[in-house]
Amino acid sequence: MAKLSVDGLDDLILSLQEIEDIPDDVAAAMLDAEAQVVEEAQIAQGVTMGVYDTGDTLRSIRRGRMKRAKDGGRVVYVTPQGVNDKEERNAAVAFINEYGVPSRKIPARPFIKLANEAAAGPAVEEAAKIYDEFLKSKNL
């Protein structure tokens, strides 16, 4: 009868559990790296598409801090913050630019959507670098 012997399986299982339970500081660093790429892309795309009158809206685009989503996942939002000189919410101004207002002859300039789509790959690459460092610290 054949005999199977495995050495180190318990260590491997423990290592895989550690990977599954990424510490909040590592997850926050990964998400922040992704959000930075998205933030820069949104601003650049906004400039390219002419979403620049006073510049308040584009200057207000910022990444937030990591939060826990309702499903237990972790998220970081990149959104326009605050109000402009006319006391209009920068998020509302961005929405108008994004979708347009035909009745006011304001064309849609979907700078956020296009920036998010273009930044998806580079953002994941930045997060992967941080995750790779985490794995190397665990000798994996």
N, CA, C and O of each residue as an XYZ file, in Angstrom:
560
protein
N       0.833     -1.170      0.000
C       0.000      0.000      0.000
C       0.883      1.239      0.000
O       1.900      1.280      0.691
N       0.495      2.249     -0.775
C       1.264      3.490     -0.886
C       1.042      4.352      0.339
O      -0.015      4.312      0.967
N       2.060      5.135      0.666
C       1.983      6.012      1.819
C       2.292      7.434      1.363
O       3.264      7.664      0.644
N       1.474      8.372      1.777
C       1.654      9.782      1.406
C       2.058     10.547      2.647
O       1.409     10.466      3.690
N       3.136     11.286      2.514
C       3.621     12.083      3.636
C       3.785     13.526      3.163
O       4.378     13.783      2.115
N       3.259     14.453      3.941
C       3.342     15.868      3.592
C       3.966     16.617      4.758
O       3.544     16.481      5.906
N       4.966     17.400      4.443
C       5.626     18.197      5.477
C       5.415     19.676      5.159
O       5.707     20.120      4.049
N       4.913     20.433      6.121
C       4.734     21.872      5.933
C       3.343     22.291      5.513
O       3.109     23.468      5.240
N       2.412     21.347      5.455
C       1.049     21.676      5.036
C       0.386     22.654      6.005
O      -0.321     23.569      5.584
N       0.617     22.456      7.302
C       0.027     23.365      8.290
C       0.532     24.794      8.099
O      -0.233     25.750      8.222
N       1.827     24.936      7.798
C       2.388     26.273      7.564
C       1.765     26.910      6.319
O       1.477     28.107      6.301
N       1.561     26.096      5.283
C       0.956     26.613      4.059
C      -0.469     27.076      4.316
O      -0.861     28.146      3.851
N      -1.244     26.296      5.041
C      -2.625     26.677      5.361
C      -2.638     27.972      6.161
O      -3.452     28.857      5.897
N      -1.738     28.090      7.139
C      -1.655     29.312      7.933
C      -1.287     30.504      7.048
O      -1.860     31.583      7.197
N      -0.348     30.320      6.140
C       0.058     31.400      5.244
C      -1.097     31.837      4.347
O      -1.295     33.030      4.118
N      -1.856     30.869      3.842
C      -2.996     31.201      2.990
C      -4.069     31.953      3.778
O      -4.723     32.845      3.240
N      -4.251     31.595      5.051
C      -5.207     32.320      5.889
C      -4.738     33.753      6.131
O      -5.553     34.675      6.164
N      -3.426     33.943      6.300
C      -2.880     35.286      6.479
C      -3.109     36.139      5.238
O      -3.398     37.332      5.338
N      -2.978     35.521      4.068
C      -3.214     36.252      2.821
C      -4.681     36.652      2.719
O      -5.007     37.765      2.307
N      -5.556     35.732      3.097
C      -6.988     36.020      3.038
C      -7.347     37.183      3.961
O      -8.176     38.024      3.615
N      -6.733     37.226      5.108
C      -7.010     38.268      6.096
C      -5.991     39.393      5.960
O      -5.212     39.648      6.879
N      -6.000     40.059      4.818
C      -5.055     41.154      4.605
C      -5.289     42.199      5.685
O      -6.420     42.639      5.886
N      -4.233     42.598      6.381
C      -4.397     43.612      7.426
C      -4.944     44.927      6.851
O      -4.708     45.259      5.690
N      -5.670     45.655      7.685
C      -6.268     46.914      7.233
C      -5.229     47.887      6.699
O      -5.505     48.600      5.734
N      -4.046     47.938      7.295
C      -3.048     48.898      6.815
C      -2.570     48.552      5.407
O      -2.304     49.447      4.606
N      -2.460     47.262      5.103
C      -2.058     46.846      3.757
C      -3.198     47.117      2.772
O      -2.965     47.626      1.676
N      -4.422     46.778      3.160
C      -5.576     47.052      2.288
C      -5.730     48.542      2.053
O      -6.026     48.967      0.936
N      -5.531     49.341      3.093
C      -5.640     50.804      2.954
C      -4.576     51.326      2.000
O      -4.855     52.194      1.173
N      -3.362     50.806      2.109
C      -2.288     51.235      1.210
C      -2.590     50.844     -0.236
O      -2.339     51.618     -1.160
N      -3.128     49.641     -0.425
C      -3.483     49.199     -1.776
C      -4.571     50.085     -2.372
O      -4.466     50.542     -3.510
N      -5.611     50.318     -1.589
C      -6.721     51.139     -2.072
C      -6.299     52.585     -2.310
O      -6.750     53.216     -3.266
N      -5.442     53.108     -1.447
C      -4.972     54.478     -1.628
C      -4.143     54.601     -2.906
O      -4.258     55.588     -3.632
N      -3.315     53.604     -3.177
C      -2.515     53.621     -4.407
C      -3.415     53.603     -5.638
O      -3.174     54.325     -6.605
N      -4.453     52.772     -5.592
C      -5.406     52.731     -6.706
C      -6.122     54.075     -6.843
O      -6.257     54.614     -7.941
N      -6.576     54.601     -5.711
C      -7.335     55.851     -5.730
C      -6.492     57.011     -6.231
O      -7.011     57.906     -6.899
N      -5.203     57.012     -5.922
C      -4.334     58.079     -6.403
C      -4.265     58.076     -7.926
O      -4.310     59.131     -8.558
N      -4.157     56.894     -8.505
C      -4.133     56.775     -9.968
C      -5.446     57.291    -10.558
O      -5.439     58.025    -11.547
N      -6.565     56.908     -9.954
C      -7.889     57.332    -10.438
C      -8.056     58.841    -10.280
O      -8.553     59.509    -11.187
N      -7.648     59.373     -9.147
C      -7.754     60.819     -8.899
C      -6.994     61.608     -9.968
O      -7.532     62.554    -10.545
N      -5.761     61.224    -10.226
C      -4.952     61.906    -11.234
C      -5.571     61.775    -12.624
O      -5.550     62.721    -13.411
N      -6.117     60.607    -12.918
C      -6.738     60.382    -14.233
C      -7.986     61.238    -14.402
O      -8.202     61.802    -15.474
N      -8.810     61.346    -13.365
C     -10.020     62.165    -13.460
C      -9.677     63.628    -13.698
O     -10.313     64.290    -14.518
N      -8.691     64.129    -12.998
C      -8.298     65.528    -13.173
C      -7.762     65.753    -14.583
O      -8.158     66.705    -15.256
N      -6.870     64.886    -15.026
C      -6.300     65.032    -16.369
C      -7.363     64.922    -17.449
O      -7.349     65.698    -18.405
N      -8.281     63.979    -17.318
C      -9.352     63.813    -18.303
C     -10.276     65.023    -18.299
O     -10.748     65.447    -19.354
N     -10.534     65.575    -17.131
C     -11.367     66.771    -17.036
C     -10.748     67.949    -17.771
O     -11.445     68.692    -18.462
N      -9.452     68.117    -17.624
C      -8.752     69.192    -18.336
C      -8.840     68.955    -19.835
O      -9.127     69.876    -20.598
N      -8.592     67.719    -20.256
C      -8.634     67.364    -21.676
C     -10.002     67.643    -22.289
O     -10.099     68.082    -23.435
N     -11.071     67.384    -21.511
C     -12.426     67.524    -22.044
C     -13.013     68.918    -21.817
O     -14.176     69.153    -22.143
N     -12.238     69.830    -21.271
C     -12.724     71.198    -21.109
C     -13.565     71.436    -19.870
O     -14.340     72.391    -19.817
N     -13.418     70.571    -18.869
C     -14.142     70.771    -17.612
C     -13.268     71.692    -16.758
O     -12.757     71.298    -15.710
N     -13.114     72.915    -17.232
C     -12.216     73.820    -16.538
C     -12.635     75.247    -16.819
O     -12.270     75.821    -17.846
N     -13.387     75.809    -15.923
C     -13.738     77.225    -16.024
C     -12.900     77.948    -14.979
O     -11.950     78.657    -15.314
N     -13.251     77.769    -13.735
C     -12.450     78.333    -12.652
C     -11.462     77.304    -12.122
O     -10.489     77.661    -11.459
N     -11.702     76.042    -12.407
C     -10.844     74.976    -11.923
C     -11.257     74.419    -10.571
O     -10.652     73.469    -10.073
N     -12.294     75.015     -9.974
C     -12.730     74.563     -8.649
C     -13.113     73.092     -8.637
O     -12.725     72.352     -7.733
N     -13.865     72.674     -9.627
C     -14.359     71.294     -9.634
C     -13.211     70.299     -9.718
O     -13.169     69.335     -8.953
N     -12.292     70.519    -10.628
C     -11.187     69.574    -10.778
C     -10.244     69.612     -9.582
O      -9.719     68.575     -9.178
N     -10.023     70.785     -9.017
C      -9.164     70.874     -7.830
C      -9.807     70.212     -6.617
O      -9.118     69.841     -5.667
N     -11.119     70.065     -6.652
C     -11.814     69.481     -5.508
C     -11.828     67.958     -5.519
O     -12.241     67.339     -4.538
N     -11.386     67.347     -6.607
C     -11.398     65.882     -6.706
C     -10.325     65.326     -5.785
O      -9.139     65.626     -5.920
N     -10.775     64.508     -4.848
C      -9.865     63.927     -3.861
C     -10.290     62.502     -3.524
O     -11.454     62.120     -3.648
N      -9.310     61.750     -3.099
C      -9.600     60.399     -2.628
C      -9.837     60.455     -1.124
O      -9.201     61.219     -0.399
N     -10.767     59.628     -0.684
C     -11.073     59.573      0.739
C     -10.226     58.532      1.442
O      -9.219     58.061      0.913
N     -10.648     58.190      2.621
C      -9.983     57.148      3.398
C     -10.725     55.833      3.224
O     -11.889     55.802      2.826
N     -10.032     54.764      3.528
C     -10.642     53.449      3.414
C     -11.823     53.342      4.379
O     -11.745     53.754      5.537
N     -12.914     52.781      3.870
C     -14.108     52.528      4.676
C     -14.538     51.088      4.462
O     -14.157     50.439      3.488
N     -15.328     50.618      5.383
C     -15.929     49.288      5.232
C     -17.266     49.447      4.541
O     -18.101     50.248      4.962
N     -17.467     48.689      3.484
C     -18.732     48.707      2.764
C     -19.747     47.847      3.514
O     -19.380     47.086      4.409
N     -21.004     47.968      3.152
C     -22.061     47.189      3.803
C     -21.843     45.686      3.649
O     -22.231     44.900      4.513
N     -21.220     45.296      2.543
C     -20.988     43.867      2.316
C     -19.731     43.357      3.021
O     -19.365     42.189      2.881
N     -19.072     44.235      3.777
C     -17.875     43.839      4.505
C     -16.583     44.120      3.761
O     -15.498     44.020      4.333
N     -16.695     44.471      2.489
C     -15.508     44.801      1.712
C     -14.950     46.158      2.111
O     -15.511     46.859      2.953
N     -13.855     46.503      1.501
C     -13.205     47.776      1.793
C     -13.266     48.644      0.544
O     -13.099     48.143     -0.568
N     -13.503     49.942      0.717
C     -13.619     50.855     -0.415
C     -12.941     52.186     -0.107
O     -12.796     52.580      1.050
N     -12.531     52.865     -1.172
C     -12.071     54.246     -1.110
C     -12.761     54.961     -2.262
O     -12.699     54.514     -3.407
N     -13.413     56.065     -1.956
C     -14.119     56.827     -2.986
C     -13.270     57.998     -3.450
O     -12.596     58.650     -2.653
N     -13.314     58.255     -4.752
C     -12.660     59.417     -5.339
C     -13.787     60.310     -5.841
O     -14.478     59.963     -6.798
N     -13.973     61.455     -5.198
C     -15.106     62.333     -5.514
C     -14.729     63.801     -5.377
O     -13.784     64.146     -4.667
N     -15.482     64.667     -6.067
C     -15.310     66.106     -5.842
C     -15.820     66.454     -4.442
O     -16.878     65.983     -4.025
N     -15.072     67.271     -3.733
C     -15.402     67.632     -2.361
C     -15.763     69.117     -2.268
O     -15.332     69.918     -3.098
N     -16.539     69.472     -1.276
C     -16.773     70.870     -0.939
C     -17.655     71.639     -1.901
O     -18.386     71.064     -2.709
N     -17.565     72.969     -1.790
C     -18.368     73.878     -2.613
C     -17.455     74.873     -3.303
O     -16.326     75.110     -2.872
N     -17.970     75.457     -4.393
C     -17.197     76.454     -5.123
C     -17.534     77.867     -4.618
O     -18.244     78.024     -3.625
N     -17.024     78.876     -5.304
C     -17.250     80.270     -4.894
C     -18.715     80.686     -4.945
O     -19.123     81.623     -4.260
N     -19.510     79.982     -5.763
C     -20.937     80.300     -5.881
C     -21.773     79.485     -4.890
O     -23.002     79.479     -4.957
N     -21.086     78.798     -3.969
C     -21.735     77.946     -2.971
C     -22.464     76.756     -3.598
O     -23.413     76.231     -3.016
N     -22.019     76.332     -4.786
C     -22.555     75.137     -5.435
C     -21.667     73.955     -5.051
O     -20.443     74.079     -5.011
N     -22.279     72.828     -4.774
C     -21.496     71.635     -4.458
C     -20.675     71.220     -5.675
O     -21.210     71.114     -6.779
N     -19.396     70.987     -5.480
C     -18.534     70.571     -6.583
C     -18.973     69.241     -7.175
O     -18.779     69.006     -8.368
N     -19.555     68.374     -6.372
C     -20.066     67.097     -6.890
C     -21.218     67.342     -7.862
O     -21.346     66.637     -8.862
N     -22.057     68.339     -7.573
C     -23.179     68.659     -8.465
C     -22.666     69.240     -9.783
O     -23.185     68.926    -10.853
N     -21.653     70.079     -9.693
C     -21.063     70.660    -10.907
C     -20.428     69.549    -11.750
O     -20.554     69.546    -12.975
N     -19.753     68.618    -11.095
C     -19.154     67.491    -11.816
C     -20.229     66.641    -12.483
O     -20.049     66.173    -13.608
N     -21.350     66.441    -11.786
C     -22.459     65.668    -12.346
C     -22.993     66.335    -13.616
O     -23.237     65.668    -14.622
N     -23.166     67.638    -13.558
C     -23.650     68.378    -14.733
C     -22.667     68.233    -15.880
O     -23.075     68.030    -17.024
N     -21.372     68.337    -15.587
C     -20.372     68.155    -16.636
C     -20.387     66.733    -17.177
O     -20.242     66.516    -18.380
N     -20.557     65.790    -16.304
C     -20.525     64.379    -16.699
C     -21.688     64.025    -17.636
O     -21.490     63.360    -18.653
N     -22.889     64.471    -17.290
C     -24.090     64.061    -18.023
C     -24.685     65.148    -18.910
O     -25.512     64.858    -19.775
N     -24.276     66.387    -18.705
C     -24.796     67.477    -19.513
C     -26.207     67.874    -19.109
O     -26.880     67.182    -18.344
N     -26.632     69.010    -19.649
C     -27.993     69.512    -19.444
C     -28.451     70.072    -20.791
O     -28.204     71.238    -21.098
N     -29.119     69.238    -21.594
C     -29.529     69.686    -22.928
C     -30.376     70.961    -22.910
O     -30.236     71.804    -23.796
N     -31.241     71.110    -21.924
C     -32.098     72.304    -21.884
C     -31.292     73.584    -21.665
O     -31.750     74.672    -22.013
N     -30.108     73.461    -21.097
C     -29.228     74.620    -20.894
C     -28.080     74.633    -21.894
O     -27.145     75.427    -21.783
N     -28.171     73.731    -22.880
C     -27.163     73.605    -23.935
C     -25.766     73.299    -23.371
O     -24.751     73.771    -23.884
N     -25.751     72.501    -22.309
C     -24.484     72.049    -21.726
C     -24.270     70.620    -22.194
O     -25.040     69.727    -21.840
N     -23.217     70.396    -22.997
C     -22.976     69.035    -23.498
C     -22.437     68.113    -22.406
O     -21.808     68.560    -21.446
N     -22.694     66.839    -22.572
C     -22.143     65.840    -21.657
C     -20.652     65.708    -21.922
O     -20.220     65.592    -23.068
N     -19.882     65.727    -20.862
C     -18.435     65.505    -20.930
C     -18.114     64.455    -19.874
O     -17.746     64.790    -18.749
N     -18.253     63.189    -20.238
C     -18.110     62.103    -19.252
C     -16.656     61.864    -18.826
O     -16.110     60.779    -19.023
N     -16.050     62.887    -18.246
C     -14.638     62.802    -17.880
C     -14.387     61.794    -16.758
O     -13.336     61.155    -16.734
N     -15.324     61.643    -15.841
C     -15.131     60.707    -14.737
C     -15.204     59.267    -15.243
O     -14.352     58.443    -14.910
N     -16.212     58.973    -16.037
C     -16.370     57.611    -16.578
C     -15.160     57.214    -17.418
O     -14.606     56.128    -17.247
N     -14.756     58.099    -18.328
C     -13.629     57.780    -19.197
C     -12.334     57.634    -18.407
O     -11.524     56.751    -18.692
N     -12.140     58.495    -17.423
C     -10.930     58.416    -16.596
C     -10.912     57.121    -15.790
O      -9.879     56.458    -15.700
N     -12.047     56.764    -15.209
C     -12.106     55.529    -14.423
C     -11.807     54.307    -15.273
O     -11.093     53.401    -14.843
N     -12.351     54.285    -16.473
C     -12.104     53.158    -17.373
C     -10.635     53.090    -17.770
O     -10.043     52.010    -17.776
N     -10.043     54.237    -18.102
C      -8.642     54.259    -18.520
C      -7.693     53.940    -17.367
O      -6.626     53.365    -17.584
N      -8.070     54.306    -16.157
C      -7.194     54.124    -15.002
C      -7.305     52.745    -14.367
O      -6.502     52.408    -13.497
N      -8.269     51.951    -14.773
C      -8.508     50.660    -14.116
C      -7.264     49.783    -14.109
O      -6.857     49.298    -13.052
N      -6.661     49.574    -15.258
C      -5.465     48.719    -15.342
C      -4.295     49.253    -14.540
O      -3.740     48.535    -13.708
N      -3.902     50.522    -14.777
C      -2.787     51.076    -13.992
C      -3.053     51.099    -12.486
O      -2.127     50.922    -11.695
N      -4.298     51.312    -12.085
C      -4.630     51.333    -10.657
C      -4.416     49.951    -10.040
O      -3.860     49.833     -8.948
N      -4.853     48.927    -10.733
C      -4.673     47.556    -10.226
C      -3.186     47.216    -10.154
O      -2.750     46.542     -9.221
N      -2.414     47.674    -11.123
C      -0.969     47.425    -11.107
C      -0.316     48.037     -9.868
O       0.554     47.420     -9.254
N      -0.733     49.241     -9.505
C      -0.176     49.894     -8.315
C      -0.540     49.123     -7.051
O       0.299     48.941     -6.169
N      -1.769     48.678     -6.964
C      -2.188     47.892     -5.797
C      -1.446     46.554     -5.759
O      -1.088     46.070     -4.685
N      -1.221     45.971     -6.911
C      -0.521     44.684     -6.979
C       0.910     44.801     -6.461
O       1.427     43.864     -5.853
N       1.545     45.934     -6.696
C       2.908     46.141     -6.181
C       2.916     46.088     -4.648
O       3.794     45.474     -4.041
N       1.941     46.728     -4.046
C       1.860     46.739     -2.587
C       1.521     45.346     -2.061
O       2.075     44.906     -1.054
N       0.623     44.666     -2.736
C       0.256     43.303     -2.328
C       1.457     42.367     -2.458
O       1.672     41.502     -1.609
N       2.235     42.547     -3.524
C       3.425     41.730     -3.721
C       4.424     41.946     -2.585
O       5.033     40.989     -2.104
N       4.594     43.186     -2.158
C       5.475     43.465     -1.017
C       4.973     42.754      0.238
O       5.758     42.202      1.009
N       3.656     42.777      0.429
C       3.055     42.086      1.573
C       3.345     40.584      1.519
O       3.721     39.980      2.524
N       3.165     39.992      0.338
C       3.430     38.560      0.192
C       4.896     38.236      0.448
O       5.214     37.234      1.087
N       5.781     39.082     -0.050
C       7.224     38.855      0.168
C       7.553     38.946      1.657
O       8.425     38.225      2.144
N       6.863     39.823      2.380
C       7.122     39.935      3.820
C       6.691     38.673      4.566
O       7.150     38.412      5.679
N       5.805     37.892      3.942
C       5.348     36.619      4.521
C       6.120     35.429      3.925
O       5.786     34.269      4.167
N       7.162     35.749      3.138
C       7.976     34.730      2.465
C       7.155     33.866      1.511
O       7.366     32.657      1.414
N       6.226     34.496      0.817
C       5.400     33.770     -0.150
C       5.673     34.263     -1.552
O       5.071     33.772     -2.507
